[in-house]
Amino acid sequence: MFQSEYQQRLLPGVAVGKKEDIDLRCIPTRAGNHWNRNFVNAPGDSNVYESSVYSCLLRNEFLDENITSLENCEQTAQVHAQTDDFRDRHNRIFGFASGSSSPVRTPFANISESSQRLLSIFKRPMRRLPRRPYKILDAPELQDDFYLNLIDWSSKNTLAVGLGCSVYLWSAVSGQVTRLCDFNNEDNLITAVSWHGEGRQVAIGTQSGYVTIWDAENQKQINRLEEHSARVTALAWCGNRLASGSRDRSILQRDIRNPPTHITRCLRGHKLEVCGLQWSPSNRYLASGGSDNRLLVWTDDWPEPIYAFDEHKAVVKALGWSPHKSGLLASGGGSADRCLRFWNVLTGKLVKCINTGAQISNLAWARDSRELVTTHGHAQPQVIAWRYPSLKQMARLSGHTQRVLHLSVSPDNESIVTGGADETLRFWTVFTKQKISKEPNSVLRLFKGIR
């Protein structure tokens, strides 16, 4: 029936008697097989997360390892890989060989407390971000100047872009392009644009140092604000209040309902050009960054900055307040710094810091998830999506051939637009519209069926 070479491999058989005469078999231990490692290394397209969880469960139940998180699982796997490789070469020859005894458990025993904790961990579903922009627009005369802020996306879904001496409006709904204003007769370059929160008015900073406010619907200038002695490179709205930062090192706050010459506050704390301004979501704090490598935090009830952070080693232009945690401020440094830092302005302490490896020109938080994006210049002209607070990179989006200088987020908070020194505008899908609240449907969820 069998060839001779197969007969030599057969083990002597034992005649099976009656059912009641059969003794219970002793199932040999299989700890030496290292199924926990072989399962992860086995080929296939199974979910990576579930494979890691299952591997940790095997270690907890059969090897008595106290693993309660995937981070601990990865560290333990590295130790096993370094110490058990030589022993595995011998144990794999005989499938029932054992390197150590397994803990005895009855078939009716519950899983260990460590495994219960592991299975109860909330797992956020991983999203795959498109690596290419869904739209590219030409932007001739988009200035290659790190200190400027030349694009802004309004709540009415209209993008304002400063090109040379003109400001253009692009409707994301109809795709129509309109030239709002032109200062070519004055040879006056556009240096900053910023929409009012309602999306009807847009503030425009110029090389000459004055700020104009325009009615976008009627394409009419409604105000002209002067008093700055040098170019205006940063603008930030807070209701009807407008803050403007300039190369003259000052920050002016005005209420646009007052006469143009009326200045509410004049803030002086920077030693060089002010190139970043950002109000907190509560409108209580104003963050300012400058080419003096300083990050300042201001409040309405104090004439001096309440905090002056000097940790950055280069220009601080990229600023962003977290919409999820009160008082959490992110800042990014220029070429000589390249660090993304997170501050708690309630305590004045540095929370986190990571070196991104490239000049940081802008950053923006997601409204509906704990994520943010940064744009980068020299060394790596790209966009990076981060998950907070782990600061793990979700994706690196490449496409710009030169440094990425400008960034704005769409009103639905799903897309971003970036402007580069390559004179292009690129539109990316990065964030999600709705909060991620559902857990993955997996058999490894311990409390899946409990109500």
C-alpha positions as CSV (number, residue, x, y, z in Angstrom):
1,M,0.0,0.0,0.0
2,F,2.8,2.4,0.9
3,Q,6.2,2.6,-0.8
4,S,9.2,1.4,1.3
5,E,10.5,4.9,1.9
6,Y,7.2,5.9,3.4
7,Q,6.9,2.7,5.5
8,Q,10.2,3.5,7.3
9,R,8.6,6.8,8.5
10,L,5.5,5.2,9.9
11,L,5.2,4.7,13.6
12,P,4.0,1.3,15.0
13,G,0.2,1.4,15.3
14,V,-1.8,0.4,18.3
15,A,-5.0,-1.5,18.0
16,V,-8.0,0.4,19.2
17,G,-10.2,-1.4,21.6
18,K,-13.7,-0.6,22.8
19,K,-14.6,2.9,23.6
20,E,-14.8,2.3,27.3
21,D,-11.3,0.7,27.3
22,I,-9.6,3.7,25.8
23,D,-7.5,5.7,28.3
24,L,-7.4,9.4,28.3
25,R,-4.5,10.6,26.2
26,C,-1.9,13.0,27.6
27,I,-1.6,16.0,25.3
28,P,2.1,16.9,25.3
29,T,3.2,20.5,25.9
30,R,3.9,22.6,22.8
31,A,5.6,25.5,24.4
32,G,8.8,24.7,22.6
33,N,7.1,25.1,19.2
34,H,6.9,28.9,19.8
35,W,3.5,29.2,18.0
36,N,3.4,32.7,19.2
37,R,6.2,33.6,16.9
38,N,5.3,31.3,14.1
39,F,1.8,32.8,14.0
40,V,3.0,36.3,13.4
41,N,5.6,35.2,10.9
42,A,3.2,33.0,8.9
43,P,2.5,34.3,5.4
44,G,-0.9,35.6,4.6
45,D,-3.0,38.8,4.4
46,S,-4.5,38.6,7.9
47,N,-4.9,41.8,9.8
48,V,-1.7,42.9,11.4
49,Y,-3.3,44.3,14.5
50,E,-5.2,41.1,15.2
51,S,-2.1,39.0,14.5
52,S,-0.2,40.9,17.1
53,V,-3.0,40.7,19.7
54,Y,-3.3,36.9,19.1
55,S,0.4,36.5,19.5
56,C,0.2,38.3,22.8
57,L,-2.7,36.2,24.0
58,L,-0.7,33.0,23.3
59,R,2.2,34.3,25.3
60,N,0.0,35.3,28.2
61,E,-1.9,32.0,28.4
62,F,0.9,29.5,27.5
63,L,4.0,31.2,28.6
64,D,2.7,33.2,31.6
65,E,3.9,36.5,30.2
66,N,2.2,39.6,31.6
67,I,1.5,41.5,28.4
68,T,-1.2,44.2,28.7
69,S,-0.3,46.4,25.6
70,L,1.0,45.9,22.1
71,E,4.1,48.0,23.0
72,N,5.0,45.3,25.6
73,C,4.3,42.7,23.0
74,E,6.8,44.2,20.6
75,Q,9.5,44.5,23.2
76,T,9.1,40.9,24.4
77,A,9.2,39.7,20.8
78,Q,12.6,41.3,20.3
79,V,13.9,39.6,23.4
80,H,12.6,36.2,22.2
81,A,14.1,36.7,18.7
82,Q,17.5,37.4,20.2
83,T,17.6,34.5,22.8
84,D,15.6,31.7,21.3
85,D,16.8,31.4,17.7
86,F,19.5,28.8,18.4
87,R,17.1,26.7,20.5
88,D,14.4,26.9,17.9
89,R,16.7,25.2,15.3
90,H,16.7,22.0,17.5
91,N,13.2,22.2,18.8
92,R,11.7,22.4,15.3
93,I,13.2,19.0,14.3
94,F,10.8,17.2,16.6
95,G,7.4,18.9,16.8
96,F,6.8,17.8,20.5
97,A,10.1,18.9,21.9
98,S,9.8,21.2,24.9
99,G,12.2,23.9,26.1
100,S,10.2,24.6,29.2
101,S,7.1,23.5,30.9
102,S,3.8,25.3,30.3
103,P,1.5,26.3,33.1
104,V,-1.3,23.9,33.8
105,R,-4.8,25.2,33.0
106,T,-8.1,23.4,32.9
107,P,-10.4,23.7,29.9
108,F,-12.8,25.6,32.1
109,A,-10.4,28.3,33.4
110,N,-10.9,31.9,32.4
111,I,-8.2,33.8,30.5
112,S,-5.7,35.7,32.6
113,E,-6.2,39.2,33.8
114,S,-3.5,40.4,31.5
115,S,-5.3,39.0,28.5
116,Q,-8.5,40.6,29.5
117,R,-6.8,44.0,29.7
118,L,-5.2,43.4,26.3
119,L,-8.5,42.5,24.7
120,S,-10.3,45.5,26.2
121,I,-7.9,48.0,24.6
122,F,-9.7,50.4,22.2
123,K,-8.3,50.1,18.7
124,R,-8.7,53.0,16.4
125,P,-9.2,51.8,12.8
126,M,-6.3,52.7,10.6
127,R,-7.0,55.0,7.7
128,R,-5.2,54.9,4.4
129,L,-4.5,58.4,3.2
130,P,-4.3,59.2,-0.5
131,R,-0.6,59.8,-1.3
132,R,-1.4,62.1,-4.3
133,P,-3.2,65.4,-4.4
134,Y,-6.7,65.2,-5.9
135,K,-6.3,68.6,-7.6
136,I,-3.4,70.8,-8.7
137,L,-3.7,74.5,-9.7
138,D,-1.0,76.7,-11.2
139,A,-0.1,79.7,-9.0
140,P,2.2,81.9,-11.0
141,E,4.0,84.6,-8.9
142,L,3.4,82.8,-5.7
143,Q,6.3,84.2,-3.8
144,D,9.1,82.0,-2.5
145,D,9.3,83.7,0.9
146,F,9.2,81.7,4.1
147,Y,7.8,84.5,6.2
148,L,4.7,85.2,4.2
149,N,1.1,83.8,4.6
150,L,-0.4,83.9,1.2
151,I,-3.4,81.4,1.1
152,D,-6.5,81.1,3.3
153,W,-9.7,79.0,2.9
154,S,-12.9,80.7,4.0
155,S,-16.0,79.2,5.7
156,K,-17.8,79.9,2.5
157,N,-15.6,77.5,0.6
158,T,-13.6,80.2,-1.2
159,L,-9.8,80.2,-1.4
160,A,-7.9,83.5,-1.3
161,V,-4.4,83.5,-2.8
162,G,-1.9,86.3,-3.0
163,L,0.0,86.2,-6.3
164,G,2.5,88.9,-6.9
165,C,0.6,92.2,-6.4
166,S,-2.9,90.7,-6.7
167,V,-5.3,88.6,-4.7
168,Y,-7.4,86.0,-6.5
169,L,-10.5,84.1,-5.2
170,W,-11.1,80.5,-6.3
171,S,-14.5,79.0,-5.6
172,A,-14.2,75.3,-4.5
173,V,-17.8,74.8,-5.5
174,S,-17.9,76.2,-9.0
175,G,-14.2,76.4,-9.8
176,Q,-14.5,80.1,-10.8
177,V,-11.5,82.3,-10.4
178,T,-11.9,86.1,-9.7
179,R,-9.3,88.7,-9.2
180,L,-10.3,90.6,-6.1
181,C,-7.7,93.4,-6.1
182,D,-4.6,94.6,-7.9
183,F,-1.8,96.7,-6.5
184,N,0.5,96.6,-9.5
185,N,0.2,100.4,-10.0
186,E,1.8,100.8,-6.6
187,D,4.2,97.9,-7.2
188,N,3.0,96.7,-3.8
189,L,3.4,93.0,-3.2
190,I,0.8,90.9,-1.2
191,T,2.3,89.6,2.0
192,A,-0.6,88.1,3.9
193,V,-4.3,87.1,3.5
194,S,-6.8,86.1,6.1
195,W,-10.6,85.5,6.0
196,H,-13.0,86.8,8.6
197,G,-14.8,83.9,10.4
198,E,-18.0,84.5,8.5
199,G,-16.3,84.3,5.2
200,R,-17.6,87.5,3.7
201,Q,-14.6,89.8,4.4
202,V,-10.9,89.2,3.8
203,A,-7.9,91.1,5.2
204,I,-4.9,91.7,3.0
205,G,-1.4,92.6,4.2
206,T,1.0,94.4,1.9
207,Q,4.7,95.1,1.4
208,S,4.1,98.8,2.1
209,G,2.8,98.1,5.6
210,Y,-0.9,98.8,5.4
211,V,-3.8,96.4,5.6
212,T,-6.9,96.5,3.5
213,I,-10.2,94.8,4.2
214,W,-12.4,93.8,1.3
215,D,-16.0,92.7,0.9
216,A,-15.5,89.5,-1.2
217,E,-19.0,89.3,-2.5
218,N,-19.2,92.8,-3.8
219,Q,-15.4,93.0,-4.6
220,K,-15.1,96.3,-2.8
221,Q,-12.6,97.7,-0.4
222,I,-14.3,98.7,2.9
223,N,-11.4,99.7,5.1
224,R,-7.7,100.6,5.1
225,L,-5.6,100.2,8.2
226,E,-2.2,101.8,8.5
227,E,0.3,102.5,11.3
228,H,2.7,99.7,10.5
229,S,6.1,101.0,9.3
230,A,7.1,97.8,7.4
231,R,5.5,94.9,5.6
232,V,2.6,93.0,7.3
233,T,3.3,89.2,7.2
234,A,0.8,87.8,9.7
235,L,-3.0,88.3,10.2
236,A,-5.4,86.7,12.6
237,W,-9.1,87.4,13.2
238,C,-10.9,87.1,16.6
239,G,-14.5,88.0,15.9
240,N,-14.4,91.6,14.8
241,R,-10.9,92.1,16.1
242,L,-8.0,91.8,13.8
243,A,-4.4,91.3,14.9
244,S,-1.6,92.1,12.4
245,G,2.1,91.3,12.8
246,S,4.8,93.1,10.9
247,R,8.5,93.4,10.2
248,D,8.5,96.5,12.4
249,R,8.4,93.9,15.3
250,S,5.0,95.1,16.5
251,I,1.5,93.4,16.8
252,L,-1.5,95.8,16.4
253,Q,-5.0,94.8,17.5
254,R,-8.0,96.7,16.1
255,D,-11.7,96.5,16.1
256,I,-12.8,97.0,12.5
257,R,-16.1,98.6,13.7
258,N,-14.0,101.5,15.0
259,P,-12.4,104.2,12.9
260,P,-9.3,102.9,11.0
261,T,-6.9,105.1,13.0
262,H,-8.1,103.6,16.3
263,I,-5.7,100.9,17.7
264,T,-7.0,98.8,20.5
265,R,-3.6,97.4,21.6
266,C,0.0,97.6,20.5
267,L,2.1,94.6,21.6
268,R,5.8,94.7,21.5
269,G,7.8,91.7,22.6
270,H,9.6,90.4,19.5
271,K,13.1,91.6,18.5
272,L,12.7,90.8,14.8
273,E,9.9,90.3,12.3
274,V,6.6,88.8,13.4
275,C,5.6,86.1,11.0
276,G,3.1,83.9,12.9
277,L,-0.2,84.7,14.7
278,Q,-2.8,82.4,16.0
279,W,-5.8,82.9,18.4
280,S,-6.7,80.1,20.7
281,P,-10.2,78.5,20.2
282,S,-11.4,80.2,23.4
283,N,-10.1,83.6,22.1
284,R,-8.4,84.0,25.4
285,Y,-4.8,83.6,24.2
286,L,-2.9,85.0,21.2
287,A,0.3,83.2,20.1
288,S,2.9,84.9,18.1
289,G,6.1,83.6,16.5
290,G,8.9,85.6,15.0
291,S,12.3,85.4,13.2
292,D,13.9,86.1,16.6
293,N,13.3,82.4,17.3
294,R,10.8,83.3,20.1
295,L,7.3,82.1,20.8
296,L,5.2,84.5,22.8
297,V,1.7,84.0,24.4
298,W,-0.5,87.0,25.1
299,T,-3.7,87.7,27.0
300,D,-6.1,90.6,26.8
301,D,-5.7,91.5,30.5
302,W,-1.9,91.9,30.5
303,P,0.4,94.2,28.4
304,E,3.3,91.8,28.4
305,P,3.4,88.2,27.2
306,I,2.6,85.7,29.9
307,Y,5.0,83.3,28.4
308,A,8.1,83.7,26.3
309,F,9.5,80.4,25.0
310,D,13.0,80.4,23.6
311,E,13.6,76.7,23.0
312,H,13.4,77.0,19.2
313,K,16.7,77.6,17.4
314,A,15.2,79.1,14.3
315,V,12.3,81.1,13.0
316,V,8.9,80.3,14.5
317,K,6.2,80.6,11.9
318,A,4.1,77.5,12.3
319,L,1.6,77.8,15.1
320,G,-1.6,75.9,15.9
321,W,-3.9,75.5,18.9
322,S,-5.4,72.1,19.7
323,P,-9.2,72.1,19.3
324,H,-9.4,69.1,21.7
325,K,-7.4,70.1,24.7
326,S,-7.5,73.5,26.3
327,G,-4.2,75.4,26.4
328,L,-2.3,73.0,24.1
329,L,-0.2,74.9,21.6
330,A,2.0,73.4,18.8
331,S,4.8,75.3,17.2
332,G,7.4,74.5,14.5
333,G,10.9,75.8,13.9
334,G,12.8,76.7,10.8
335,S,15.8,75.2,9.1
336,A,18.2,75.4,12.0
337,D,15.7,73.9,14.4
338,R,13.3,71.5,12.6
339,C,11.5,70.6,15.8
340,L,7.8,70.3,16.4
341,R,7.0,71.3,20.0
342,F,3.9,71.1,22.1
343,W,3.3,73.5,25.0
344,N,0.8,73.6,27.8
345,V,0.1,77.4,28.3
346,L,-1.9,76.6,31.4
347,T,1.3,75.5,33.2
348,G,3.9,77.0,30.9
349,K,5.6,73.6,30.4
350,L,6.9,71.9,27.3
351,V,4.8,68.8,26.8
352,K,6.4,67.0,23.8
353,C,9.2,67.6,21.2
354,I,10.1,65.8,18.1
355,N,12.7,66.5,15.4
356,T,11.0,66.3,12.0
357,G,14.2,66.5,10.0
358,A,13.1,69.5,7.9
359,Q,12.1,73.1,8.1
360,I,8.6,73.5,9.4
361,S,6.6,76.2,7.6
362,N,3.0,75.6,8.8
363,L,0.9,73.2,10.8
364,A,-2.8,72.6,11.3
365,W,-4.9,70.5,13.7
366,A,-7.8,68.2,12.7
367,R,-11.1,69.4,14.1
368,D,-12.7,65.9,14.5
369,S,-9.7,63.7,15.4
370,R,-6.5,63.9,17.3
371,E,-4.4,64.5,14.3
372,L,-2.4,67.3,12.7
373,V,-0.4,68.0,9.6
374,T,2.8,69.9,9.1
375,T,4.3,71.3,5.9
376,H,8.1,71.3,5.3
377,G,10.7,73.2,3.4
378,H,14.4,72.6,3.0
379,A,15.6,69.0,3.1
380,Q,12.1,67.5,2.7
381,P,9.6,69.5,0.7
382,Q,6.5,67.5,1.7
383,V,3.4,67.2,4.0
384,I,3.4,65.0,7.0
385,A,0.3,63.8,8.8
386,W,0.7,63.0,12.5
387,R,-1.3,61.3,15.2
388,Y,-1.3,62.9,18.6
389,P,-0.2,62.3,21.3
390,S,1.8,59.3,20.0
391,L,3.4,61.5,17.3
392,K,3.4,58.6,14.9
393,Q,3.5,59.5,11.3
394,M,0.4,58.5,9.4
395,A,1.7,59.5,6.0
396,R,4.2,61.5,4.1
397,L,2.7,63.3,1.1
398,S,5.1,64.2,-1.6
399,G,4.4,66.1,-4.8
400,H,5.8,69.6,-4.5
401,T,9.1,69.9,-6.2
402,Q,10.3,72.8,-4.0
403,R,9.6,73.7,-0.4
404,V,6.0,73.9,0.8
405,L,5.4,77.3,2.2
406,H,1.7,77.8,2.8
407,L,-1.2,75.7,4.2
408,S,-4.9,76.1,4.8
409,V,-7.7,73.7,5.8
410,S,-11.1,73.4,4.0
411,P,-14.3,74.4,5.9
412,D,-15.4,70.8,6.1
413,N,-12.0,69.9,7.7
414,E,-11.5,67.0,5.4
415,S,-9.0,68.6,2.8
416,I,-6.0,70.8,3.0
417,V,-4.4,73.0,0.3
418,T,-0.7,73.6,0.2
419,G,1.2,76.2,-1.7
420,G,4.8,75.7,-2.7
421,A,7.8,77.6,-4.2
422,D,7.2,75.5,-7.3
423,E,4.2,77.9,-7.9
424,T,1.5,75.3,-7.6
425,L,-1.4,74.8,-5.2
426,R,-2.1,71.1,-4.3
427,F,-5.2,69.8,-2.7
428,W,-5.0,66.7,-0.4
429,T,-7.5,64.6,1.5
430,V,-6.1,64.2,4.9
431,F,-8.6,64.4,7.7
432,T,-11.9,62.7,8.4
433,K,-15.3,64.5,8.5
434,Q,-16.7,62.6,11.4
435,K,-15.3,61.4,14.7
436,I,-14.1,57.8,14.7
437,S,-16.1,56.2,17.5
438,K,-16.7,52.6,16.4
439,E,-14.4,49.9,17.4
440,P,-13.3,47.3,14.9
441,N,-15.6,44.3,14.5
442,S,-13.2,41.5,15.7
443,V,-13.6,38.2,17.4
444,L,-10.8,39.2,19.6
445,R,-12.9,41.9,21.3
446,L,-13.5,40.4,24.8
447,F,-16.7,42.3,25.6
448,K,-18.2,42.4,22.1
449,G,-21.4,40.6,23.1
450,I,-21.9,42.1,26.5
451,R,-24.6,44.7,26.9
